[in-house]
Amino acid sequence: GRSDTGLQGRRAVAGQSKTSESSDRKIMRAAKILAAAEMILREGDGELEMGQVAKRAGVSVGLAYHYFGSKSGMLGAIIHAFYDRYNQVANQYIDPDIEWGVREKRRLMAVVEFLYHDPMAPVILGKMARTNQVAAVESARHEEMIEMAIRNINSGIRRGDIGSHIDPTIAGAAITGAIRSGIMHAMARDPQPDPAKLTHQIWGMIAGALDIAR
């Protein structure tokens, strides 16, 4: 009885290990395919074909379709991954006890640095910006950014760092749009403006909109 139980247990563990290895292998293959796709998008004009991606990744076209279903599915995965990284920076925890203006200027600097250095930023916000797929994701994610800005402005009003005469909804939408537009124009310039100077300039606009000290 003990030996049978032990054998069954070992088989169960072996099965779990095999499943885990298989799952890890799938994740690695999918990541390899996405990395190849991102490279093609960066090198080209923001377009790709599944055959190109499969060849660059060293896998069959069928496997690429198996993981992502379609070219649209693959592009969607890339776009969402970028915005997940973007949101992680924009939503990062910063000590709430720090003065509101100091805290949010620090957050803005982190966003500028991220967009300057993430290799997919000029592709998704530039080359691919007018595609329907990016526009759909951008619209949803932009609303998330506005909601975050509104919450942050409300926080500043409650703390007394921002005057109660400021309408958080209007200010949040205006500031979010201005930040995005300003950074995108800066990224398109050659050479790009110094990130610290760009942050200072954009922050001056934000401070003016919120009627706070720079």
N, C-alpha and C positions, 0 to 999 in steps of 0.2 A: 504494500500500500504506500509506504514512504517513498520507495524508489519510483513508483508510477507518478506520484505527486511531484517529486523532484524533477522528473523528466518533463512533465507537462509545464512546470514552472520555467525550466530552461528553454523549452520551445517558445513559450510566451515571451520571454525576455528577448530571445533571438528574433522573433517576429516583430517585436516593438523596435528593436535596433535596426532591422532591415527597413521598416517603414520610415523611421527617422532618417536613415541615410538616403532613402529614396526621396523624401521630402526635401532634405537639404540639397540634394543634387538638382531637383527641379528648380529650387530657388536660385541656385547658382547659374543654371542654364538660362533662366528667365532674365537674370541680372546681366548676363553676358550678351544676350540678344538686345536688351534695352541699351546697354552701353554702346553697342555697335550702331544702333539706330540713332542715338544722340550724336555720335561722331559724324555720321552721314549728314544729319541736319545741320551741324555746326559748319561742316566743310562746304556744304552746298547752299542752296537758296531756300532752305526750309522745307524741302520736299523729299520724299523717299518712296521706294517701292519695296515690297516684302522680299523680293528676290535679292536686291542689293543688301538688305539687312542680313539675310540668311548667309549670303556669301561672306560678308565681313565678319560675321560671328562664327563662321565655320560650322554651321548646322544646316539641316535641310529646310526647305521652304515650308514643308509640311509641319515641321516642329515649331516653327515661328507662328504659323497659323494655329497650331494646337494650343500654344500658351496664350495668345492674344486674340484669337478669333478672326481678326481682320486688321488691315492697316489702320483703320479708325480706332480700333481697340488699343493698338500699340501706341498711337499718338496720344490717345486719352491717358494712358498710363504714364507717359512721359510728362505731359502737361500737369496732371494731378500731382505727380511726385515733385515737380518744381514748386507748385503752389503750396504743397505741404512744407517744403523747406522754407519758403518765403514766410508763411504764417508762423512757423516755429520761431523765426527771428523776430518778427513783428509782435508776437504775443509772449515773448520771453519774460520770465519773472524778473522784475527789478524792485529792489527794496522800496516798499510803499511809503516808508518814513522819509525818503529823500524828497526834497522840494519838487513839486509837480513839474515845473519847467525844466529843471535839471534832469529829472528822470526821463521825461519825454524827448528831450534833445538827445540824450544818450541812446534812446530807442531808435530815433531817426538816424543817428549816425550808424547804428548797427544795420539798419535796412539799406542805407546807401552802400555800405561796405559789402553787404551780401550781394546786392544787385550788380555791383562793379566786378565782383569776383566769381559769381556763379556762372559757369560756362554756358548754361542754357538760358540765362537771362536775356542776352541780346537776340537769341533765336526766337524765344517765345514772345517776348515783348517787342521784337523788331521784325525779323523775317516772316514769322508766322502770325503776327498780331492780327492781320485782317482775315484770317481763315475762320470759317464758321465754327470749327471745333474749339479753337482758342477763345473766340468771342463768347461762346456759350459758357465755358468754364470761367473765363475772366469776369463775366457778368455776375455769376454766383459768388466768386471769391471777392470781387470788389465790394459787394454788399456786406460780406463778412468783415472786411476792413473798415467799412463805414460804421458798422455796429460797434466794432472795437473802439473806434475813435470817439463815438458818442459816449460809450461807457467811460473812457478815460477823461473826457471833458467833464462829464457829470461828477467824476471823482474829484477833479480839480475845483469844481464849483462848491462841492460839499466841504472841501478842506479850506475854502476861502482863498485859494490861489488864483482862481478865475472868477470874475464878477458874475453875479447872478443875472445880469442883463443879457448875457450871451445865450443864444439859443443853441443847445448842444446838437440838435438834429441838423440844422442848417450849417453850423460850423463844422461838424464832423464830415458831412458830405463834401463841403467846399474844400476843406483841408486835405482830405484823402485824395480827391481828384487832382489837386494842385501838386501834391507830393509826387504822385505817380507821373504826371505830365512833366514836371520839372526834372525828375531823375531820368526819364526816358529820353528827353532832349539832350541831357548831359551825356548819357551813354552813347548817343549817336555822333557826338562830336569827336574830332581827332585833332589834337589830343583831348582826352576827357578832362574836365575840370578836376582839380584836387578834391578828393572826397570830403576833407574837413572844411574846405571853403564852400563847397556845394551845400553841405549840411548847415553851415552857418547862414548861408543865403536863404535857404528854404525855411530854416527856423525863424529868421527875421519876418518872413511872410506869415508864418503860423502865429508868432507872438503878436503881430499887428492885428490879425484876424480875431484873436482872443483878448486883445487889449491887456496884454501882460508885459512885464519887463523882459527884455531880451537877455 
